Every structure is written in C-alpha cells, then in structure tokens.
C-alpha cells in the first residue's frame, strides 16, 4: 500500500517537472521567435 502511494507521489512529481519543462520550452521558443522578429524590423 505504501509502495503504491510512493509511486503515485513520484508520478505526480514527474508530471510537475514535465509541465515546467514544457512551459519553459514554450517561453524559450516564444522568446527566440520574438527576438528574431525584432531583428528583422
């Protein structure tokens, strides 16, 4: 029972990390696109 609880905790932590990585990836992509547009003007 405790093992299952621990597993769920790990899964949740991984989901959280993945979400953070996903958003930072979007942020970086957006920033790169934006700075490229600024350079083109």
N, CA, C and O atoms as CSV, one atom per row, in Angstrom:
chain,resi,resn,atom,element,x,y,z
A,1,UNK,N,N,0.834,-1.206,0.000
A,1,UNK,CA,C,0.000,0.000,0.000
A,1,UNK,C,C,0.868,1.256,0.000
A,1,UNK,O,O,0.639,2.187,-0.772
A,2,UNK,N,N,1.866,1.262,0.879
A,2,UNK,CA,C,2.738,2.442,0.944
A,2,UNK,C,C,3.530,2.582,-0.348
A,2,UNK,O,O,3.790,3.691,-0.816
A,3,UNK,N,N,3.912,1.431,-0.923
A,3,UNK,CA,C,4.663,1.460,-2.177
A,3,UNK,C,C,3.861,2.126,-3.278
A,3,UNK,O,O,4.392,2.892,-4.082
A,4,UNK,N,N,2.574,1.820,-3.298
A,4,UNK,CA,C,1.698,2.405,-4.321
A,4,UNK,C,C,1.589,3.917,-4.126
A,4,UNK,O,O,1.612,4.685,-5.088
A,5,UNK,N,N,1.469,4.324,-2.865
A,5,UNK,CA,C,1.370,5.751,-2.549
A,5,UNK,C,C,2.637,6.462,-3.010
A,5,UNK,O,O,2.578,7.539,-3.603
A,6,UNK,N,N,3.777,5.850,-2.732
A,6,UNK,CA,C,5.067,6.425,-3.094
A,6,UNK,C,C,5.187,6.551,-4.609
A,6,UNK,O,O,5.681,7.547,-5.138
A,7,UNK,N,N,4.718,5.509,-5.287
A,7,UNK,CA,C,4.761,5.509,-6.753
A,7,UNK,C,C,3.953,6.669,-7.318
A,7,UNK,O,O,4.376,7.349,-8.253
A,8,UNK,N,N,2.774,6.879,-6.725
A,8,UNK,CA,C,1.906,7.964,-7.179
A,8,UNK,C,C,2.584,9.306,-6.961
A,8,UNK,O,O,2.499,10.206,-7.796
A,9,UNK,N,N,3.269,9.426,-5.805
A,9,UNK,CA,C,3.974,10.668,-5.492
A,9,UNK,C,C,5.031,10.935,-6.559
A,9,UNK,O,O,5.163,12.058,-7.046
A,10,UNK,N,N,5.774,9.905,-6.915
A,10,UNK,CA,C,6.812,10.043,-7.935
A,10,UNK,C,C,6.201,10.461,-9.264
A,10,UNK,O,O,6.729,11.327,-9.962
A,11,UNK,N,N,5.077,9.830,-9.604
A,11,UNK,CA,C,4.401,10.133,-10.863
A,11,UNK,C,C,3.979,11.598,-10.891
A,11,UNK,O,O,4.181,12.295,-11.886
A,12,UNK,N,N,3.391,12.056,-9.788
A,12,UNK,CA,C,2.948,13.447,-9.707
A,12,UNK,C,C,4.129,14.386,-9.857
A,12,UNK,O,O,4.039,15.408,-10.537
A,13,UNK,N,N,5.249,14.031,-9.216
A,13,UNK,CA,C,6.438,14.872,-9.290
A,13,UNK,C,C,6.923,14.940,-10.733
A,13,UNK,O,O,7.283,16.012,-11.219
A,14,UNK,N,N,6.933,13.804,-11.412
A,14,UNK,CA,C,7.354,13.769,-12.811
A,14,UNK,C,C,6.442,14.616,-13.684
A,14,UNK,O,O,6.909,15.329,-14.572
A,15,UNK,N,N,5.140,14.535,-13.428
A,15,UNK,CA,C,4.186,15.339,-14.194
A,15,UNK,C,C,4.454,16.816,-13.998
A,15,UNK,O,O,4.391,17.608,-14.938
A,16,UNK,N,N,4.758,17.175,-12.743
A,16,UNK,CA,C,5.037,18.571,-12.424
A,16,UNK,C,C,6.282,19.026,-13.179
A,16,UNK,O,O,6.293,20.100,-13.782
A,17,UNK,N,N,7.325,18.209,-13.142
A,17,UNK,CA,C,8.573,18.547,-13.821
A,17,UNK,C,C,8.345,18.670,-15.322
A,17,UNK,O,O,8.851,19.593,-15.961
A,18,UNK,N,N,7.583,17.736,-15.879
A,18,UNK,CA,C,7.305,17.776,-17.312
A,18,UNK,C,C,6.559,19.038,-17.691
A,18,UNK,O,O,6.825,19.644,-18.729
A,19,UNK,N,N,5.616,19.431,-16.834
A,19,UNK,CA,C,4.839,20.638,-17.107
A,19,UNK,C,C,5.762,21.848,-17.089
A,19,UNK,O,O,5.667,22.720,-17.953
A,20,UNK,N,N,6.648,21.901,-16.109
A,20,UNK,CA,C,7.573,23.030,-16.006
A,20,UNK,C,C,8.484,23.077,-17.222
A,20,UNK,O,O,8.715,24.144,-17.792
A,21,UNK,N,N,9.003,21.917,-17.618
A,21,UNK,CA,C,9.867,21.854,-18.794
A,21,UNK,C,C,9.120,22.299,-20.038
A,21,UNK,O,O,9.669,23.006,-20.883
A,22,UNK,N,N,7.871,21.884,-20.146
A,22,UNK,CA,C,7.041,22.231,-21.296
A,22,UNK,C,C,6.862,23.739,-21.395
A,22,UNK,O,O,7.008,24.328,-22.466
A,23,UNK,N,N,6.540,24.359,-20.248
A,23,UNK,CA,C,6.293,25.797,-20.264
A,23,UNK,C,C,7.571,26.584,-20.512
A,23,UNK,O,O,7.551,27.583,-21.231
A,24,UNK,N,N,8.685,26.146,-19.925
A,24,UNK,CA,C,9.930,26.863,-20.160
A,24,UNK,C,C,10.338,26.705,-21.624
A,24,UNK,O,O,10.937,27.611,-22.203
A,25,UNK,N,N,10.016,25.565,-22.219
A,25,UNK,CA,C,10.317,25.345,-23.631
A,25,UNK,C,C,9.510,26.311,-24.494
A,25,UNK,O,O,10.038,26.892,-25.441
A,26,UNK,N,N,8.237,26.479,-24.165
A,26,UNK,CA,C,7.382,27.424,-24.896
A,26,UNK,C,C,7.933,28.835,-24.747
A,26,UNK,O,O,8.005,29.597,-25.711
A,27,UNK,N,N,8.321,29.169,-23.516
A,27,UNK,CA,C,8.839,30.504,-23.235
A,27,UNK,C,C,10.080,30.780,-24.074
A,27,UNK,O,O,10.213,31.848,-24.670
A,28,UNK,N,N,10.990,29.807,-24.116
A,28,UNK,CA,C,12.239,29.975,-24.872
A,28,UNK,C,C,11.931,30.111,-26.357
A,28,UNK,O,O,12.487,30.973,-27.036
A,29,UNK,N,N,11.041,29.255,-26.859
A,29,UNK,CA,C,10.675,29.305,-28.278
A,29,UNK,C,C,10.069,30.655,-28.625
A,29,UNK,O,O,10.420,31.275,-29.629
A,30,UNK,N,N,9.146,31.101,-27.766
A,30,UNK,CA,C,8.482,32.384,-27.983
A,30,UNK,C,C,9.504,33.510,-27.975
A,30,UNK,O,O,9.466,34.407,-28.818
A,31,UNK,N,N,10.412,33.453,-27.017
A,31,UNK,CA,C,11.422,34.495,-26.888
A,31,UNK,C,C,12.307,34.532,-28.129
A,31,UNK,O,O,12.627,35.604,-28.642
A,32,UNK,N,N,12.695,33.361,-28.604
A,32,UNK,CA,C,13.544,33.301,-29.791
A,32,UNK,C,C,12.813,33.866,-31.003
A,32,UNK,O,O,13.385,34.641,-31.770
A,33,UNK,N,N,11.561,33.484,-31.177
A,33,UNK,CA,C,10.761,33.990,-32.301
A,33,UNK,C,C,10.638,35.502,-32.207
A,33,UNK,O,O,10.791,36.213,-33.201
A,34,UNK,N,N,10.361,35.982,-31.004
A,34,UNK,CA,C,10.140,37.400,-30.791
A,34,UNK,C,C,11.407,38.203,-31.084
A,34,UNK,O,O,11.347,39.240,-31.744
A,35,UNK,N,N,12.548,37.726,-30.595
A,35,UNK,CA,C,13.792,38.465,-30.816
A,35,UNK,C,C,14.175,38.424,-32.292
A,35,UNK,O,O,14.757,39.376,-32.811
A,36,UNK,N,N,13.851,37.328,-32.964
A,36,UNK,CA,C,14.126,37.240,-34.396
A,36,UNK,C,C,13.295,38.256,-35.163
A,36,UNK,O,O,13.795,38.889,-36.092
A,37,UNK,N,N,12.045,38.415,-34.789
A,37,UNK,CA,C,11.171,39.389,-35.440
A,37,UNK,C,C,11.702,40.791,-35.226
A,37,UNK,O,O,11.692,41.617,-36.140
A,38,UNK,N,N,12.166,41.057,-34.011
A,38,UNK,CA,C,12.681,42.385,-33.699
A,38,UNK,C,C,13.907,42.691,-34.556
A,38,UNK,O,O,14.095,43.820,-35.010
A,39,UNK,N,N,14.734,41.675,-34.769
A,39,UNK,CA,C,15.935,41.874,-35.572
A,39,UNK,C,C,15.590,42.123,-37.032
A,39,UNK,O,O,16.321,42.819,-37.737
A,40,UNK,N,N,14.494,41.563,-37.480
A,40,UNK,CA,C,14.109,41.699,-38.883
A,40,UNK,C,C,13.505,43.052,-39.197
A,40,UNK,O,O,13.483,43.470,-40.354
A,41,UNK,N,N,13.021,43.733,-38.187
A,41,UNK,CA,C,12.374,45.027,-38.432
A,41,UNK,C,C,13.378,46.085,-38.853
A,41,UNK,O,O,13.001,47.231,-39.099
